[in-house]
Amino acid sequence: MLTSDGDRRLAGPEHHPLILGFQDIASDALPLVGGKAANLGVLTRAGLPVPPGICLTTWAYRRVAEGAHLGEVLDALARTAPGDTAALAELAGRARAAVLAAPVPDDIARAVRRAADGPVAVRSSATAEDLPDASFAGQQDTYLNVVGPEAVLDAVRRCWASLWTDRAVAYRAANGIDHAAVHLAVVIQRMVQAEVAGVMFTANPVTGRRREVVIDASPGLGESVVSGGVNPDHFVVGPAKKITKRVLGDKATVIRSVGGGGTEQVARESADGPCLTDDQIVALAGLGARVEDHYGSPQDTEWAIDSSGALWLTQARPITTLYPLPETDPGGLRVYFCFSLAQGLHRPITPMGVSAFRTLAGSVIATLFGPRTGPLPLTEPGMRLFGDVTGVMRSRVGRAVVPRLLDVMEARSAVVLRSLFDDPRLSVTHRSPLPAVRRVWRVAARYRTPVRIVQALRDPRSARRRMAWVVERLRERLALSPDATPEQRLDHVEHCLGTQVVPMIPHIVPFPAAGFLMMALAARLLRGRGRPGELPTVLRGLPHNVTTEMDLALWHAASRIRADAASARALAGPALPQGELPPVLRAELDGFLARYGHRAVAEIDVGMPRWADDPSHVLGVLANYLRLDDPSLAPDEQFARGAREAEEMIGTLARRVGGLRGRVVRFALGRTRELAGYREMPKFCFIVALGEMRGHLAAVGKELAGRGLLEEPDDVFMLSIAEARAGLGGADQRALVRTRRATYERELRRRHIPRVMLSDGTEPEAVGAAAPVEGAMTGTPASPGTVTGKARVILDPVGAHLSPGEILVAPSTDPGWTPLFLTAGGLVMEMGGSNSHGAVVAREYGIPAVVGVPDATSRVATGDEITVDGTTGAVTLAASPAASPARPPA
């Protein structure tokens, strides 16, 4: 029997345990025993069927590591970028060799030999392993059916060294975990000679559905399933403990223990029957439910059934890939739509950004529907904004209108929502369109929307005058005395976001609406006579777009900087200039920031620094522009060329239909060009307001930091407006901010965000999705034309480099990205529709674009040659030489 009795070591002034039995390991023992052993201890103490064993604690590893003299390697690792995989691998190899060569102290060796009681499994248990946000599954080594004291000691040494496998070092680097802070314990556990074994997830890891148990099973030891070395049987058990799916694998190989120690993989005759009975499947699901209930979260488990039919639990760890559930009332299925992604924002939103958005959303609802008494239909799982659209799904008008809006804004989400129409749990309950029509008419009448549409069509110059009036009036509403107290500033933020900004937007919307109505009229008149890609050409070089004007202003600044030798030299180096800038560069930067300093990447989040706060992104874009040396590719020339092509296309289409209809087409498309560019103005007004409010919130943060209630002024953006007010009342918010920052940093590393999610965790997009054909990707055509070039995968535009002609591949974009468009040869986005922000700007610059391409940033690597067909929506990945490794995203 494996036991914890015996060795304990005196290390310094304290006694540190060298050996602990599973029954002695509490949930707070992670630093001492690592994640795997901590979980086995928790499961054992909970009375779950865990094979007995002991843990050789991290103090043993610490002493061996001291003898390995890893300091130089650790220092080098701390200086190595996460993307430098070659350097990481070289350093990992040095660390492994040093640990394997280090002597094992006699007392540790004696303790290990004493634990070698019969066949055992020797398993690594790192302190950064099986954590709630990073499982580290498979990063360290396990040795099965180890027999004999010396073999067990050798396996322990190899487990210690496996803390420094290439994959473990790369994983820690990618997750921002300090290598020096990670230690390794070793589990020595009685070997279960399994007849059948496998893995079990207590929530579906593909669809996200909670309480849907997924089991993979195969004869023999579970290593064949865990390592992917066999096609296992696959079972799915629903929440009601009913088996809902069976897919039998060939189970062509089996891993079994060898008598003298070790394992062997042998071929096995194919069998038609399952390796588990229905009773065993249901029993496994019941065991999984007990484990999940004990931990309070879905678990990834490993299990085995021995020759006597006994069921053993050999491991449990959190399923870290599941997206967090929205906070929802129990009872009834709810549907949530991710507003963050629809706005081109992949990263998490700061708590202050969420608070500001909630305040604005409340104002929108009050403006459209009158005062609201209940809570807003918003929730923030994973620090992203999701809206409860269950009411839309249950309304006949909602089903007709919202997916159509998404078709041109975020097309893939529209497809996903439509896929839910046949779900009987979401049947239509609101059939009459009259309430929605009455609401829309009341708002339109209040703001004289029909009259303003007619005015804009009669005289487009009136729209320009109206826009100037709106911006001037908005700035007046946002103004506040510079002598205001922090309390007054916070009051002003709530007042402006809650009542002053949104009522200005209905004064703007009629003008771009008129432009797109005219485009819709032209499309109807051209029905049957237009060709793919012709009508979108009309939107090239579109005037009156504030974002396009911003990008071209930056390009013109770059042209003037190029003419000044000192300024050009300052931006020519590998690093951005520091300290005092040359006069011309300083003047151009200041001039640009005076007009556009309120803008930023991820600018809908008031917690994100504005360009005026940190102009490094602007300097990086200017440096990128200076690398463009082909006059024909100059953005202003391309923009002008696009405008000429648009005007020529209007003439072509008008002549094609001829007569009165042709004159109407010419008029309609002319008004489209005059008015559609104003589509960016509503968001521009919001961003102007958020930039102004950020300044007031920063002053509040400075006050709280000065009082010692925050550690840094910027910590205020990790609070809500109400929490900042509590801070002004004397509440110490430092601990709350530390917790929030840790969550925020973790969410920054999340790569997958669901477009649509159900309240049980299901991602409808993942249900029944067919596996993509290799190299073939399709999305929504967004800007016509075809281009072939090298891809540049960029996840964050700040500091990114995009060489002229490279194809930008991104998760999504907002106006903070668009300066990169000026040198891009094409655009591929995972999010968006034909009228999303990135699509509009791509059309205006005349670069081919395809949006809504699922998983584009993971299926394409920087340096890959791809062809983007913005007319058909196809993205083709050229075959790459096998010897050419994919480079990491920029």
PEGI-V323302 format. One record per residue. N is the residue number from 1. NEAR is the number of other C-alpha atoms within 10 Angstrom. Layout:
N | NEAR
N | NEAR
//
This chain:
1 | 10
2 | 18
3 | 17
4 | 22
5 | 12
6 | 13
7 | 16
8 | 16
9 | 16
10 | 11
11 | 11
12 | 7
13 | 6
14 | 8
15 | 10
16 | 16
17 | 20
18 | 25
19 | 29
20 | 24
21 | 21
22 | 28
23 | 19
24 | 16
25 | 23
26 | 18
27 | 14
28 | 10
29 | 18
30 | 23
31 | 19
32 | 26
33 | 32
34 | 27
35 | 27
36 | 28
37 | 36
38 | 26
39 | 27
40 | 29
41 | 26
42 | 22
43 | 25
44 | 22
45 | 16
46 | 14
47 | 9
48 | 15
49 | 15
50 | 21
51 | 17
52 | 19
53 | 26
54 | 26
55 | 34
56 | 28
57 | 26
58 | 27
59 | 22
60 | 25
61 | 24
62 | 16
63 | 16
64 | 22
65 | 22
66 | 12
67 | 16
68 | 18
69 | 14
70 | 16
71 | 13
72 | 10
73 | 18
74 | 17
75 | 12
76 | 12
77 | 20
78 | 13
79 | 8
80 | 15
81 | 12
82 | 19
83 | 15
84 | 13
85 | 18
86 | 11
87 | 14
88 | 21
89 | 18
90 | 12
91 | 21
92 | 25
93 | 16
94 | 13
95 | 25
96 | 20
97 | 13
98 | 19
99 | 25
100 | 19
101 | 14
102 | 16
103 | 15
104 | 19
105 | 12
106 | 9
107 | 13
108 | 22
109 | 18
110 | 15
111 | 20
112 | 25
113 | 15
114 | 16
115 | 26
116 | 24
117 | 19
118 | 17
119 | 23
120 | 25
121 | 23
122 | 28
123 | 24
124 | 33
125 | 32
126 | 29
127 | 23
128 | 22
129 | 24
130 | 25
131 | 19
132 | 13
133 | 18
134 | 18
135 | 19
136 | 20
137 | 14
138 | 13
139 | 21
140 | 23
141 | 18
142 | 19
143 | 18
144 | 22
145 | 24
146 | 28
147 | 20
148 | 17
149 | 19
150 | 14
151 | 15
152 | 26
153 | 22
154 | 15
155 | 23
156 | 26
157 | 20
158 | 21
159 | 27
160 | 28
161 | 25
162 | 25
163 | 26
164 | 23
165 | 21
166 | 20
167 | 19
168 | 20
169 | 25
170 | 21
171 | 16
172 | 18
173 | 21
174 | 13
175 | 18
176 | 13
177 | 13
178 | 14
179 | 19
180 | 13
181 | 9
182 | 17
183 | 23
184 | 29
185 | 32
186 | 29
187 | 29
188 | 29
189 | 27
190 | 24
191 | 20
192 | 23
193 | 17
194 | 24
195 | 18
196 | 21
197 | 31
198 | 26
199 | 23
200 | 25
201 | 27
202 | 31
203 | 30
204 | 23
205 | 21
206 | 13
207 | 19
208 | 24
209 | 24
210 | 21
211 | 22
212 | 27
213 | 29
214 | 24
215 | 25
216 | 22
217 | 30
218 | 31
219 | 27
220 | 23
221 | 27
222 | 25
223 | 21
224 | 23
225 | 24
226 | 17
227 | 9
228 | 9
229 | 15
230 | 20
231 | 17
232 | 25
233 | 22
234 | 19
235 | 21
236 | 24
237 | 24
238 | 18
239 | 17
240 | 9
241 | 16
242 | 14
243 | 18
244 | 13
245 | 12
246 | 13
247 | 12
248 | 19
249 | 20
250 | 18
251 | 24
252 | 17
253 | 20
254 | 21
255 | 22
256 | 22
257 | 20
258 | 13
259 | 10
260 | 11
261 | 16
262 | 17
263 | 17
264 | 10
265 | 15
266 | 11
267 | 10
268 | 13
269 | 10
270 | 11
271 | 12
272 | 10
273 | 11
274 | 20
275 | 20
276 | 18
277 | 10
278 | 13
279 | 9
280 | 14
281 | 22
282 | 17
283 | 14
284 | 23
285 | 27
286 | 16
287 | 21
288 | 28
289 | 23
290 | 15
291 | 23
292 | 22
293 | 12
294 | 13
295 | 16
296 | 11
297 | 16
298 | 27
299 | 25
300 | 23
301 | 22
302 | 23
303 | 26
304 | 26
305 | 23
306 | 16
307 | 12
308 | 8
309 | 12
310 | 10
311 | 22
312 | 20
313 | 23
314 | 24
315 | 19
316 | 26
317 | 27
318 | 23
319 | 23
320 | 18
321 | 16
322 | 21
323 | 19
324 | 13
325 | 19
326 | 23
327 | 11
328 | 13
329 | 9
330 | 8
331 | 7
332 | 10
333 | 13
334 | 20
335 | 25
336 | 24
337 | 23
338 | 24
339 | 16
340 | 23
341 | 25
342 | 23
343 | 19
344 | 25
345 | 23
346 | 23
347 | 23
348 | 26
349 | 28
350 | 23
351 | 26
352 | 25
353 | 26
354 | 27
355 | 21
356 | 24
357 | 21
358 | 19
359 | 20
360 | 21
361 | 18
362 | 21
363 | 23
364 | 18
365 | 14
366 | 16
367 | 15
368 | 16
369 | 14
370 | 12
371 | 11
372 | 11
373 | 6
374 | 6
375 | 7
376 | 14
377 | 15
378 | 21
379 | 21
380 | 19
381 | 15
382 | 21
383 | 21
384 | 21
385 | 24
386 | 24
387 | 18
388 | 22
389 | 19
390 | 17
391 | 17
392 | 20
393 | 25
394 | 18
395 | 20
396 | 17
397 | 19
398 | 20
399 | 18
400 | 13
401 | 12
402 | 15
403 | 22
404 | 15
405 | 14
406 | 21
407 | 19
408 | 19
409 | 24
410 | 28
411 | 25
412 | 26
413 | 25
414 | 21
415 | 15
416 | 19
417 | 24
418 | 14
419 | 13
420 | 16
421 | 15
422 | 10
423 | 8
424 | 8
425 | 12
426 | 19
427 | 14
428 | 18
429 | 11
430 | 15
431 | 12
432 | 11
433 | 12
434 | 10
435 | 12
436 | 14
437 | 11
438 | 11
439 | 14
440 | 14
441 | 15
442 | 14
443 | 15
444 | 17
445 | 12
446 | 10
447 | 17
448 | 15
449 | 21
450 | 14
451 | 12
452 | 21
453 | 21
454 | 14
455 | 17
456 | 24
457 | 22
458 | 11
459 | 13
460 | 18
461 | 13
462 | 14
463 | 23
464 | 17
465 | 10
466 | 16
467 | 17
468 | 11
469 | 12
470 | 18
471 | 17
472 | 11
473 | 14
474 | 22
475 | 15
476 | 10
477 | 16
478 | 19
479 | 12
480 | 14
481 | 8
482 | 8
483 | 8
484 | 12
485 | 14
486 | 20
487 | 13
488 | 15
489 | 22
490 | 22
491 | 14
492 | 20
493 | 23
494 | 19
495 | 15
496 | 22
497 | 23
498 | 21
499 | 18
500 | 18
501 | 24
502 | 24
503 | 16
504 | 18
505 | 18
506 | 18
507 | 19
508 | 22
509 | 18
510 | 26
511 | 32
512 | 25
513 | 19
514 | 26
515 | 27
516 | 21
517 | 18
518 | 24
519 | 24
520 | 15
521 | 16
522 | 23
523 | 17
524 | 13
525 | 17
526 | 19
527 | 10
528 | 8
529 | 11
530 | 15
531 | 11
532 | 12
533 | 16
534 | 16
535 | 20
536 | 20
537 | 23
538 | 25
539 | 28
540 | 29
541 | 28
542 | 25
543 | 18
544 | 18
545 | 20
546 | 18
547 | 23
548 | 24
549 | 12
550 | 18
551 | 23
552 | 17
553 | 19
554 | 22
555 | 21
556 | 17
557 | 20
558 | 23
559 | 16
560 | 14
561 | 27
562 | 21
563 | 11
564 | 14
565 | 11
566 | 16
567 | 20
568 | 21
569 | 14
570 | 18
571 | 24
572 | 16
573 | 10
574 | 8
575 | 11
576 | 14
577 | 17
578 | 8
579 | 5
580 | 7
581 | 15
582 | 17
583 | 13
584 | 19
585 | 23
586 | 13
587 | 14
588 | 18
589 | 22
590 | 15
591 | 15
592 | 17
593 | 19
594 | 11
595 | 12
596 | 20
597 | 20
598 | 22
599 | 24
600 | 27
601 | 21
602 | 26
603 | 23
604 | 26
605 | 28
606 | 28
607 | 26
608 | 21
609 | 19
610 | 24
611 | 22
612 | 20
613 | 13
614 | 12
615 | 16
616 | 16
617 | 20
618 | 22
619 | 19
620 | 20
621 | 26
622 | 26
623 | 24
624 | 23
625 | 27
626 | 16
627 | 15
628 | 17
629 | 10
630 | 8
631 | 10
632 | 11
633 | 17
634 | 17
635 | 22
636 | 19
637 | 13
638 | 20
639 | 23
640 | 17
641 | 16
642 | 23
643 | 23
644 | 15
645 | 18
646 | 25
647 | 19
648 | 14
649 | 19
650 | 23
651 | 17
652 | 15
653 | 21
654 | 23
655 | 15
656 | 14
657 | 17
658 | 14
659 | 11
660 | 10
661 | 16
662 | 21
663 | 14
664 | 18
665 | 27
666 | 22
667 | 16
668 | 24
669 | 31
670 | 20
671 | 23
672 | 26
673 | 25
674 | 24
675 | 28
676 | 24
677 | 25
678 | 26
679 | 23
680 | 20
681 | 22
682 | 19
683 | 14
684 | 20
685 | 20
686 | 20
687 | 19
688 | 21
689 | 22
690 | 28
691 | 25
692 | 18
693 | 23
694 | 23
695 | 17
696 | 23
697 | 25
698 | 19
699 | 19
700 | 25
701 | 26
702 | 20
703 | 20
704 | 28
705 | 20
706 | 13
707 | 14
708 | 14
709 | 21
710 | 24
711 | 20
712 | 16
713 | 18
714 | 20
715 | 25
716 | 31
717 | 26
718 | 25
719 | 25
720 | 17
721 | 23
722 | 13
723 | 19
724 | 24
725 | 18
726 | 14
727 | 23
728 | 19
729 | 11
730 | 13
731 | 14
732 | 18
733 | 22
734 | 19
735 | 11
736 | 14
737 | 20
738 | 15
739 | 11
740 | 18
741 | 16
742 | 10
743 | 15
744 | 19
745 | 13
746 | 16
747 | 17
748 | 15
749 | 14
750 | 16
751 | 14
752 | 12
753 | 18
754 | 20
755 | 23
756 | 25
757 | 27
758 | 20
759 | 21
760 | 19
761 | 23
762 | 25
763 | 22
764 | 21
765 | 20
766 | 13
767 | 13
768 | 8
769 | 9
770 | 7
771 | 6
772 | 10
773 | 7
774 | 9
775 | 13
776 | 12
777 | 20
778 | 19
779 | 25
780 | 28
781 | 28
782 | 33
783 | 34
784 | 26
785 | 19
786 | 19
787 | 21
788 | 20
789 | 18
790 | 20
791 | 27
792 | 29
793 | 28
794 | 21
795 | 18
796 | 18
797 | 21
798 | 16
799 | 16
800 | 19
801 | 15
802 | 25
803 | 18
804 | 20
805 | 20
806 | 24
807 | 32
808 | 25
809 | 28
810 | 27
811 | 28
812 | 25
813 | 27
814 | 19
815 | 24
816 | 20
817 | 22
818 | 22
819 | 24
820 | 21
821 | 24
822 | 30
823 | 25
824 | 25
825 | 26
826 | 32
827 | 27
828 | 36
829 | 27
830 | 25
831 | 32
832 | 33
833 | 29
834 | 24
835 | 21
836 | 24
837 | 24
838 | 30
839 | 29
840 | 25
841 | 29
842 | 26
843 | 27
844 | 27
845 | 29
846 | 28
847 | 29
848 | 28
849 | 36
850 | 34
851 | 36
852 | 26
853 | 26
854 | 18
855 | 16
856 | 22
857 | 22
858 | 15
859 | 13
860 | 23
861 | 23
862 | 20
863 | 20
864 | 21
865 | 19
866 | 22
867 | 20
868 | 29
869 | 25
870 | 29
871 | 21
872 | 19
873 | 24
874 | 22
875 | 27
876 | 18
877 | 20
878 | 14
879 | 10
880 | 12
881 | 7
882 | 7
883 | 6
884 | 9
885 | 11
886 | 13
887 | 15
888 | 16
889 | 20
890 | 16
//
